[in-house]
Amino acid sequence: MVMTDATALPVLNLPQQRGYRLINSKYPPITLFDDVADAEEFEALYELQALTNPRLKNSAGELAYLPAADIPFGIAGCSYAVAPFTHVNPLGSRFSDGTFGMLYIADEMATALAEVAYHQQQYLQRIEGLKYDRMVMRSLVFIFDAEPAKDALILPLSHPIYDPHSYNAARTLGLSLKATGWAGLRYRSVRRPGSTCWGLFTPKGVKSVQQSAHYEFIWDGRKISKIDHIVSAQALK
């Protein structure tokens, strides 16, 4: 039976989940979110910096997309939790049609690598004439509460929400969950079968974000042919 009705999915209330995410290292943290303890401080600092920093909006993103009450001010790495919601990809993602942001987190670093490698490869294949590229990805470790969330692990990988190419069914589900106030969705990884991912509709439940290792992705003109764990010179001492 094909089922994308959000009400039919089991409810989850899982505190203190651990997960992994990769972002391009060329994107620095948004220090404005990390420098304040609450929404009141943020508003005052934002107004002050906006007077002298014309690039502030580009850095902080579109704040109208995210209610101040959903921003987890005061946690380590707050900017990493917030960025996907203020810098929304207009092309969308599996569970978003591009009108709202989502925070995607994987159960293991290997799952995050598989998911990101696939999507980076799809992006690079659309760039005509690109024979070589090197990207350095920063890994992040998230601690978060998934409360309340829905569980799509009961659906087989053959279900339409897991279609490897079409996101239509998944976006229908995502829009329904977003509209009815669910914090997140646990679902099967499409790019690493057997693994699990989370899609969070709000950063409110994120408790901490810590930077971890860096990874080098090599594009050979056709595919991402190599992924290396970068070991710093400091670590070798």
C-alpha atoms as a printed R data frame, in Angstrom:
    type eleno elety resid chain resno      x      y       z
1   ATOM     1    CA   MET     A     1  0.000  0.000   0.000
2   ATOM     2    CA   VAL     A     2  1.312  3.452  -0.894
3   ATOM     3    CA   MET     A     3  1.093  5.641   2.188
4   ATOM     4    CA   THR     A     4  2.245  9.237   2.461
5   ATOM     5    CA   ASP     A     5 -0.406 10.343   4.949
6   ATOM     6    CA   ALA     A     6  1.552 11.951   7.784
7   ATOM     7    CA   THR     A     7 -1.073 10.964  10.349
8   ATOM     8    CA   ALA     A     8 -0.392  7.273   9.674
9   ATOM     9    CA   LEU     A     9  3.283  7.487  10.671
10  ATOM    10    CA   PRO     A    10  4.280  6.601  14.258
11  ATOM    11    CA   VAL     A    11  5.165  9.392  16.669
12  ATOM    12    CA   LEU     A    12  8.687  9.661  18.116
13  ATOM    13    CA   ASN     A    13  9.906 11.482  21.191
14  ATOM    14    CA   LEU     A    14 13.637 10.821  21.276
15  ATOM    15    CA   PRO     A    15 15.900 13.105  23.333
16  ATOM    16    CA   GLN     A    16 19.666 13.437  23.001
17  ATOM    17    CA   GLN     A    17 20.110 12.002  19.522
18  ATOM    18    CA   ARG     A    18 23.568 12.133  17.947
19  ATOM    19    CA   GLY     A    19 24.094 12.751  14.247
20  ATOM    20    CA   TYR     A    20 26.462 14.018  11.576
21  ATOM    21    CA   ARG     A    21 26.393 16.596   8.829
22  ATOM    22    CA   LEU     A    22 28.851 17.937   6.238
23  ATOM    23    CA   ILE     A    23 29.088 21.490   4.937
24  ATOM    24    CA   ASN     A    24 31.473 23.128   2.506
25  ATOM    25    CA   SER     A    25 34.341 24.655   4.487
26  ATOM    26    CA   LYS     A    26 34.201 27.800   2.348
27  ATOM    27    CA   TYR     A    27 31.110 28.803   4.336
28  ATOM    28    CA   PRO     A    28 32.217 30.278   7.685
29  ATOM    29    CA   PRO     A    29 30.029 30.208  10.796
30  ATOM    30    CA   ILE     A    30 27.563 33.096  11.125
31  ATOM    31    CA   THR     A    31 29.167 34.645  14.184
32  ATOM    32    CA   LEU     A    32 26.167 36.857  14.898
33  ATOM    33    CA   PHE     A    33 24.168 33.829  16.072
34  ATOM    34    CA   ASP     A    34 27.035 32.559  18.211
35  ATOM    35    CA   ASP     A    35 27.726 35.874  19.964
36  ATOM    36    CA   VAL     A    36 24.397 36.286  21.763
37  ATOM    37    CA   ALA     A    37 22.514 34.443  24.501
38  ATOM    38    CA   ASP     A    38 18.909 35.180  23.576
39  ATOM    39    CA   ALA     A    39 16.559 36.733  21.012
40  ATOM    40    CA   GLU     A    40 16.628 40.157  22.659
41  ATOM    41    CA   GLU     A    41 20.425 40.376  22.496
42  ATOM    42    CA   PHE     A    42 20.348 39.146  18.907
43  ATOM    43    CA   GLU     A    43 17.881 41.811  17.792
44  ATOM    44    CA   ALA     A    44 19.909 44.592  19.413
45  ATOM    45    CA   LEU     A    45 23.211 43.365  17.970
46  ATOM    46    CA   TYR     A    46 21.705 42.813  14.528
47  ATOM    47    CA   GLU     A    47 20.334 46.362  14.382
48  ATOM    48    CA   LEU     A    48 23.674 47.771  15.513
49  ATOM    49    CA   GLN     A    49 25.773 45.787  13.037
50  ATOM    50    CA   ALA     A    50 23.367 46.487  10.179
51  ATOM    51    CA   LEU     A    51 24.281 50.173  10.437
52  ATOM    52    CA   THR     A    52 27.898 49.500   9.485
53  ATOM    53    CA   ASN     A    53 27.857 46.137   7.707
54  ATOM    54    CA   PRO     A    54 25.970 46.134   4.381
55  ATOM    55    CA   ARG     A    55 26.771 42.436   3.922
56  ATOM    56    CA   LEU     A    56 25.122 41.399   7.163
57  ATOM    57    CA   LYS     A    57 21.939 40.139   5.519
58  ATOM    58    CA   ASN     A    58 23.947 38.017   3.081
59  ATOM    59    CA   SER     A    59 25.781 36.485   6.020
60  ATOM    60    CA   ALA     A    60 22.861 35.960   8.389
61  ATOM    61    CA   GLY     A    61 20.409 35.003   5.655
62  ATOM    62    CA   GLU     A    62 16.689 35.667   5.439
63  ATOM    63    CA   LEU     A    63 15.571 35.876   9.064
64  ATOM    64    CA   ALA     A    64 11.899 36.017   8.076
65  ATOM    65    CA   TYR     A    65 12.068 32.288   7.320
66  ATOM    66    CA   LEU     A    66 12.756 31.411  10.963
67  ATOM    67    CA   PRO     A    67 10.854 32.556  14.071
68  ATOM    68    CA   ALA     A    68 13.193 33.918  16.735
69  ATOM    69    CA   ALA     A    69 11.636 31.495  19.224
70  ATOM    70    CA   ASP     A    70 13.002 28.590  17.172
71  ATOM    71    CA   ILE     A    71 16.629 29.755  17.285
72  ATOM    72    CA   PRO     A    72 18.592 27.814  19.946
73  ATOM    73    CA   PHE     A    73 20.558 30.818  21.207
74  ATOM    74    CA   GLY     A    74 23.358 30.060  23.631
75  ATOM    75    CA   ILE     A    75 24.270 26.586  22.396
76  ATOM    76    CA   ALA     A    76 27.665 25.679  20.967
77  ATOM    77    CA   GLY     A    77 27.570 26.040  17.183
78  ATOM    78    CA   CYS     A    78 24.216 27.816  17.024
79  ATOM    79    CA   SER     A    79 24.971 29.222  13.567
80  ATOM    80    CA   TYR     A    80 25.384 25.732  12.092
81  ATOM    81    CA   ALA     A    81 21.932 24.779  13.363
82  ATOM    82    CA   VAL     A    82 20.316 27.949  12.017
83  ATOM    83    CA   ALA     A    83 21.984 28.373   8.601
84  ATOM    84    CA   PRO     A    84 19.854 25.837   6.653
85  ATOM    85    CA   PHE     A    85 16.733 27.751   7.706
86  ATOM    86    CA   THR     A    86 17.904 31.269   6.821
87  ATOM    87    CA   HIS     A    87 19.783 30.263   3.654
88  ATOM    88    CA   VAL     A    88 17.065 28.252   1.937
89  ATOM    89    CA   ASN     A    89 17.816 26.456  -1.323
90  ATOM    90    CA   PRO     A    90 15.080 27.688  -3.703
91  ATOM    91    CA   LEU     A    91 15.362 24.416  -5.630
92  ATOM    92    CA   GLY     A    92 14.254 22.556  -2.535
93  ATOM    93    CA   SER     A    93 15.352 19.193  -1.187
94  ATOM    94    CA   ARG     A    94 13.816 15.775  -0.644
95  ATOM    95    CA   PHE     A    95 11.228 16.923   1.907
96  ATOM    96    CA   SER     A    96 11.048 20.649   1.069
97  ATOM    97    CA   ASP     A    97  9.742 22.394  -2.031
98  ATOM    98    CA   GLY     A    98 12.111 25.324  -1.505
99  ATOM    99    CA   THR     A    99  9.711 27.524   0.462
100 ATOM   100    CA   PHE     A   100 11.270 26.545   3.794
101 ATOM   101    CA   GLY     A   101 14.580 25.227   5.054
102 ATOM   102    CA   MET     A   102 15.398 21.875   6.597
103 ATOM   103    CA   LEU     A   103 18.284 20.554   8.633
104 ATOM   104    CA   TYR     A   104 19.387 17.133   7.388
105 ATOM   105    CA   ILE     A   105 21.425 14.960   9.757
106 ATOM   106    CA   ALA     A   106 22.806 11.434   9.249
107 ATOM   107    CA   ASP     A   107 23.196  8.631  11.772
108 ATOM   108    CA   GLU     A   108 26.877  8.048  10.933
109 ATOM   109    CA   MET     A   109 29.647  9.989   9.219
110 ATOM   110    CA   ALA     A   110 29.731  7.375   6.447
111 ATOM   111    CA   THR     A   111 26.054  8.082   5.765
112 ATOM   112    CA   ALA     A   112 26.659 11.837   5.639
113 ATOM   113    CA   LEU     A   113 29.555 11.282   3.221
114 ATOM   114    CA   ALA     A   114 27.423  9.108   0.925
115 ATOM   115    CA   GLU     A   115 24.524 11.570   0.899
116 ATOM   116    CA   VAL     A   116 26.685 14.648   0.304
117 ATOM   117    CA   ALA     A   117 28.849 12.939  -2.323
118 ATOM   118    CA   TYR     A   118 25.749 12.052  -4.343
119 ATOM   119    CA   HIS     A   119 24.278 15.552  -4.251
120 ATOM   120    CA   GLN     A   120 27.605 17.273  -4.943
121 ATOM   121    CA   GLN     A   121 28.131 14.978  -7.907
122 ATOM   122    CA   GLN     A   122 24.684 15.804  -9.285
123 ATOM   123    CA   TYR     A   123 25.461 19.510  -8.954
124 ATOM   124    CA   LEU     A   124 28.898 19.299 -10.582
125 ATOM   125    CA   GLN     A   125 27.623 17.225 -13.495
126 ATOM   126    CA   ARG     A   126 25.474 20.197 -14.514
127 ATOM   127    CA   ILE     A   127 28.503 22.502 -14.843
128 ATOM   128    CA   GLU     A   128 29.588 22.314 -18.456
129 ATOM   129    CA   GLY     A   129 33.309 21.973 -19.049
130 ATOM   130    CA   LEU     A   130 34.328 21.433 -15.428
131 ATOM   131    CA   LYS     A   131 37.206 18.953 -15.699
132 ATOM   132    CA   TYR     A   132 38.469 19.048 -12.128
133 ATOM   133    CA   ASP     A   133 37.485 20.421  -8.767
134 ATOM   134    CA   ARG     A   134 38.479 19.987  -5.149
135 ATOM   135    CA   MET     A   135 36.128 20.656  -2.259
136 ATOM   136    CA   VAL     A   136 36.914 20.555   1.427
137 ATOM   137    CA   MET     A   137 33.973 19.596   3.611
138 ATOM   138    CA   ARG     A   138 33.725 20.310   7.324
139 ATOM   139    CA   SER     A   139 32.016 17.638   9.409
140 ATOM   140    CA   LEU     A   140 29.713 18.590  12.254
141 ATOM   141    CA   VAL     A   141 28.493 16.515  15.183
142 ATOM   142    CA   PHE     A   142 24.958 17.324  16.349
143 ATOM   143    CA   ILE     A   143 23.223 16.531  19.617
144 ATOM   144    CA   PHE     A   144 19.497 17.145  19.255
145 ATOM   145    CA   ASP     A   145 16.075 16.263  20.593
146 ATOM   146    CA   ALA     A   146 13.584 14.822  18.118
147 ATOM   147    CA   GLU     A   147 10.434 15.812  19.961
148 ATOM   148    CA   PRO     A   148  7.842 15.468  18.570
149 ATOM   149    CA   ALA     A   149  8.773 13.737  15.331
150 ATOM   150    CA   LYS     A   150  7.391 11.219  12.891
151 ATOM   151    CA   ASP     A   151  8.988  7.914  11.924
152 ATOM   152    CA   ALA     A   152  9.159  6.906   8.262
153 ATOM   153    CA   LEU     A   153 11.348  3.871   8.966
154 ATOM   154    CA   ILE     A   154  8.166  1.783   8.845
155 ATOM   155    CA   LEU     A   155  8.019  2.481   5.106
156 ATOM   156    CA   PRO     A   156 10.142  0.264   2.814
157 ATOM   157    CA   LEU     A   157 12.868  1.750   0.645
158 ATOM   158    CA   SER     A   158 10.623  1.014  -2.344
159 ATOM   159    CA   HIS     A   159  8.068  3.563  -1.084
160 ATOM   160    CA   PRO     A   160  7.646  6.684  -3.284
161 ATOM   161    CA   ILE     A   161  9.059  9.020  -0.595
162 ATOM   162    CA   TYR     A   162 12.385  7.228  -1.122
163 ATOM   163    CA   ASP     A   163 12.382  7.521  -4.906
164 ATOM   164    CA   PRO     A   164 16.042  8.172  -5.826
165 ATOM   165    CA   HIS     A   165 15.120 10.695  -8.513
166 ATOM   166    CA   SER     A   166 11.631 12.132  -7.903
167 ATOM   167    CA   TYR     A   167 10.914 14.069  -4.708
168 ATOM   168    CA   ASN     A   168  7.207 14.588  -5.369
169 ATOM   169    CA   ALA     A   169  5.861 12.146  -2.770
170 ATOM   170    CA   ALA     A   170  8.498 13.107  -0.212
171 ATOM   171    CA   ARG     A   171  7.708 16.801  -0.591
172 ATOM   172    CA   THR     A   172  4.000 16.168  -0.148
173 ATOM   173    CA   LEU     A   173  4.818 14.471   3.146
174 ATOM   174    CA   GLY     A   174  7.285 17.178   4.159
175 ATOM   175    CA   LEU     A   175  4.816 19.985   3.483
176 ATOM   176    CA   SER     A   176  2.179 18.211   5.570
177 ATOM   177    CA   LEU     A   177  4.539 17.676   8.514
178 ATOM   178    CA   LYS     A   178  5.797 21.256   8.349
179 ATOM   179    CA   ALA     A   179  2.264 22.675   8.233
180 ATOM   180    CA   THR     A   180  1.141 20.648  11.243
181 ATOM   181    CA   GLY     A   181  4.070 21.615  13.454
182 ATOM   182    CA   TRP     A   182  6.173 18.460  13.661
183 ATOM   183    CA   ALA     A   183  9.789 18.983  14.691
184 ATOM   184    CA   GLY     A   184 11.280 16.357  12.426
185 ATOM   185    CA   LEU     A   185 11.154 13.122  10.476
186 ATOM   186    CA   ARG     A   186 13.281 10.000  10.800
187 ATOM   187    CA   TYR     A   187 13.695  8.220   7.471
188 ATOM   188    CA   ARG     A   188 15.811  5.769   5.510
189 ATOM   189    CA   SER     A   189 18.982  6.950   3.794
190 ATOM   190    CA   VAL     A   190 18.534  6.624   0.044
191 ATOM   191    CA   ARG     A   191 22.226  6.927  -0.801
192 ATOM   192    CA   ARG     A   192 23.401  4.466   1.874
193 ATOM   193    CA   PRO     A   193 20.734  1.782   2.231
194 ATOM   194    CA   GLY     A   194 20.469  0.371   5.729
195 ATOM   195    CA   SER     A   195 21.319  3.691   7.335
196 ATOM   196    CA   THR     A   196 19.111  6.374   8.831
197 ATOM   197    CA   CYS     A   197 18.735 10.134   8.391
198 ATOM   198    CA   TRP     A   198 16.787 12.902  10.083
199 ATOM   199    CA   GLY     A   199 15.103 15.884   8.524
200 ATOM   200    CA   LEU     A   200 14.411 18.610  11.085
201 ATOM   201    CA   PHE     A   201 11.786 21.262  10.318
202 ATOM   202    CA   THR     A   202 13.132 23.535  13.059
203 ATOM   203    CA   PRO     A   203 16.505 23.973  14.803
204 ATOM   204    CA   LYS     A   204 14.755 24.450  18.139
205 ATOM   205    CA   GLY     A   205 15.684 21.007  19.481
206 ATOM   206    CA   VAL     A   206 19.399 21.232  18.670
207 ATOM   207    CA   LYS     A   207 21.452 21.114  21.879
208 ATOM   208    CA   SER     A   208 24.988 21.463  20.524
209 ATOM   209    CA   VAL     A   209 26.995 21.416  17.309
210 ATOM   210    CA   GLN     A   210 30.708 20.643  17.335
211 ATOM   211    CA   GLN     A   211 33.138 20.846  14.441
212 ATOM   212    CA   SER     A   212 34.950 17.598  13.725
213 ATOM   213    CA   ALA     A   213 37.095 16.294  10.867
214 ATOM   214    CA   HIS     A   214 37.559 17.684   7.361
215 ATOM   215    CA   TYR     A   215 37.165 15.678   4.167
216 ATOM   216    CA   GLU     A   216 38.487 16.341   0.670
217 ATOM   217    CA   PHE     A   217 36.211 15.560  -2.281
218 ATOM   218    CA   ILE     A   218 37.847 15.212  -5.726
219 ATOM   219    CA   TRP     A   219 35.812 15.741  -8.907
220 ATOM   220    CA   ASP     A   220 37.474 14.196 -11.990
221 ATOM   221    CA   GLY     A   221 35.193 15.674 -14.645
222 ATOM   222    CA   ARG     A   222 32.668 12.818 -14.528
223 ATOM   223    CA   LYS     A   223 32.192 11.888 -10.910
224 ATOM   224    CA   ILE     A   224 33.485 12.381  -7.383
225 ATOM   225    CA   SER     A   225 36.275  9.868  -7.693
226 ATOM   226    CA   LYS     A   226 37.898 10.182  -4.287
227 ATOM   227    CA   ILE     A   227 37.077 11.194  -0.729
228 ATOM   228    CA   ASP     A   228 39.927 11.599   1.742
229 ATOM   229    CA   HIS     A   229 39.936 12.285   5.453
230 ATOM   230    CA   ILE     A   230 42.229 15.288   5.918
231 ATOM   231    CA   VAL     A   231 44.692 14.871   8.753
232 ATOM   232    CA   SER     A   232 46.047 18.193  10.016
233 ATOM   233    CA   ALA     A   233 49.741 18.755  10.568
234 ATOM   234    CA   GLN     A   234 48.947 19.414  14.231
235 ATOM   235    CA   ALA     A   235 47.401 15.964  14.572
236 ATOM   236    CA   LEU     A   236 50.573 14.340  13.251
237 ATOM   237    CA   LYS     A   237 52.789 15.876  15.930
